[in-house]
Amino acid sequence: MINIKFFFNPWFPLFLNFILGLIAIFIPNYFYLSRINEKSMITFNPLVFMWITVCCVFYAIGVTVFDKLVPTVRDSRLLTTKKQSQKAIYRIIFLVLLASVLNLLGLIQLYKIFGLSGLIDTILGRGSTDLRLTVYYALKTVNTGWAIAFTVPVICVAYVSLVLTKNRLLGYIFYLLLTLHFLLIAMTQTKGPVLIIIFALVVCAWMMKYPKMFLRKRDLFYILVVLFLSVTIFLVLQSRRNGFVLSYEGFINEIASYTVVSFNRLAYLLSHKLTIPNMFEGFWTNRWFWGLPGEQYTDQVLHNLQFDIPTDAFNAWLDTFKSVARSGLNRDYIWVTTYGEAFADYSWFGCLWFLLYGFFAKFAYHDILLGNLRAYALYPFVIQCNFQWFAGANIGTRATLFCILISLFLGMRRVVFSTNKMEDEGNYV
């Protein structure tokens, strides 16, 4: 048996992304020209190598500083009373009900825009227009797109609680929430929200086993099932925009397009050949601040305080496609990596942001090792962000803000569901 706990701590994604960045640097220019129809600026580029290395070092410093300041101690003897556990269940049920209402509200509002036939067509991927963009415009109009970000930490906490307590009422509304949420995210015609939910639940399932996270034979079967499901979702959703992805070459090309090709955009950014919207405004690593619920009101307040951004969050995303095209790059791929977004916000001082990021990532990991239920609202999203440095600074989105707020709502005190059976077996969260 192999203990795989190393793969779930903040160090492993750092190592993985550093290796991925090195691979991108050594890929020849021919690959980018033949596969992506763009010229490489990252191949053997020492500037990119230096920037990636410096950012990784500062992230590692942040993790190490937290380790030195707060040593991790996990004590299974700390158990809450039955009354405290019941109070936590009430809070979780409230969160699940709230998330269900928000998802239902989103579906109702989209129904008013598209009608029943339009909803079905969008979910099934039928239509000649860019369905994803159409739905994004609709979500922005009804201002419920943020319900998707709110739901992920709720599902994580509810899943952990349901596994440990087997609460029947919680089970009913949990599966209701899953159904409503998958219907809502199916409307977006994008793979991201679906894969995030799958990844978050996998992290929760494994972190509950810590520290004995042994990989057994039966686990291999479940891993294969999850991988098959994830790849199928990826192919089905992506094929609606690019049918070539269903071929072997198309699949390999698509994987490269959403990983190493992003580093080529980083190279253009560092060389000042690519300029994305809202550069040096602190926007990309702080998107949680712009685009909050009711942004039409918050944007006006910020404007009155002379603390706003040239381009709002939604249009900044759209304008990035134009910026990439103007630079001579393939406009279908706009990610500039987390390294790139930190540079876009703070120039060469962006490495200091990685120091804070590493400190925060280690804090979230430390909290989940202590067995705090609230940590399951935060850490699954943090580790998902860590694995996606090849994309962008997802840790700076409003999803992180919701994770933190939900963690605070669950209480600063440690919450552990304890039953006689759990106490006998030493199970705790």
QUIMOLIN-V842832 format. One line per field, one symbol per residue. phi: phi as a letter, one per 40 degrees, with the letter a starting at -180 (. if undefined). psi: psi as a letter, one per 20 degrees, with the letter a starting at -180 (. if undefined). burial: # if it has 24 or more other C-alpha atoms within 12 Angstrom, else .. Layout:
# QUIMOLIN-V842832
phi: ???
psi: ???
burial: ???
This chain:
# QUIMOLIN-V842832
phi: .bcbcccbbcccdcccccccccdcccccddcccccbgaccbcdfccccdcccccccccccccccccdccbccbbbcccbcccccccccccccccccccccccccccccccccccgcccccccccgchcccccccccccccccfbcccccccdccccccccccccbfcccccccccccdccccccccccfbcdcccccccccccccccccdcccccbcccccccccccccccccdccccccbacccccccccccccccbbccccccdcccccgcbbbdgcgbgcccbccccgcdgcccccccccccfbbbdbcdccccccccccccccgccccbbcbgcdccccccbfcccccccccccccccccccccccgcddcccbcdcccccccbccbaccccccdccccccccccchcccbbcbbdcccccgcab
psi: qpokhhijrihghggghgghhgghhipqhhghghgilqppjhokohggggggggghghghggggggghhnqpppoiioqrrhghghhhgggggggggghggggggggghhhhghrghhgggghikqqirnhghghggghhgiljhihghhhghghgghgggghhhkpgghgghghgggghghgghhhikqhghghggggghggghhhiipimmporghhhghghgggggghggggghhhhhnhiiirghhgghgghhjehhhhhhgghghjkipprqkqkjkghjkihhpkrpkhhghhhghghjkmaqhprgghhgghhghggghjjroiioipjrhgghhghgjciihhhhhghggggghghgghhhijphhhiighhhghghhikhieamhijrihgghggghghhiqhqpppoprgghhhikqr.
burial: ......#####.###.##.########...##..##.######.#..##.##############.#.........#..##....#..##.#################.###.......#..##.#.....##.###.###.########################....##.##.###.################################..................#..######.##...##....#.##################...####################.#...#.........#..###.##..##.##..####################.#.#######################################################.##.##...#####........###
